[in-house]
């Protein structure tokens, strides 16, 4: 979050995200539904869910 306008310094297309994330210790999972994550918003964890209201089975 920035208090002023910022411009990107570069734009890069990425394919094979699993190969990009693995060396950084990030696990990428493909799931059928995001519904199991809904409970996270009632915990003390910091989570972000921009546009999740449009996800199937979210409401």
C-alpha positions in Angstrom: 0.0 0.0 0.0 1.4 3.3 -1.0 0.3 6.8 0.0 1.2 8.1 -3.5 1.0 6.9 -7.0 3.7 4.5 -8.1 4.6 3.1 -11.5 5.9 -0.4 -12.3 9.5 -0.6 -13.2 9.0 -3.7 -15.4 6.5 -6.2 -16.5 7.3 -9.8 -16.8 5.2 -12.7 -17.9 5.7 -15.8 -15.8 4.7 -19.3 -16.7 5.2 -22.5 -14.7 4.6 -20.7 -11.4 5.4 -23.9 -9.5 9.0 -23.6 -10.8 9.2 -20.0 -9.9 7.8 -20.5 -6.3 9.6 -23.7 -5.3 13.1 -22.2 -4.8 11.5 -19.6 -2.5 9.8 -22.3 -0.4 6.3 -21.3 -1.6 3.8 -24.1 -2.3 1.3 -23.6 -5.1 -1.9 -25.6 -4.8 -4.8 -25.8 -7.2 -8.1 -26.3 -5.4 -11.7 -26.9 -6.5 -13.1 -24.4 -4.0 -11.9 -21.5 -1.9 -14.7 -22.2 0.7 -12.4 -24.0 3.2 -10.4 -20.8 3.6 -13.4 -18.7 4.7 -12.7 -19.4 8.4 -9.4 -17.6 8.2 -11.1 -14.3 8.4 -12.3 -15.0 12.0 -8.8 -15.8 13.2 -5.9 -13.5 14.2 -4.1 -14.3 11.0 -3.6 -11.5 8.4 -5.4 -12.6 5.2 -6.4 -10.8 2.1 -9.3 -11.8 -0.1 -9.9 -9.1 -2.7 -12.8 -10.2 -4.9 -13.5 -13.4 -3.0 -17.1 -12.4 -2.8 -17.3 -13.4 -6.5 -15.8 -16.8 -5.9 -18.2 -19.7 -6.3 -19.6 -21.0 -3.0 -18.2 -18.0 -1.0 -21.4 -16.5 0.4 
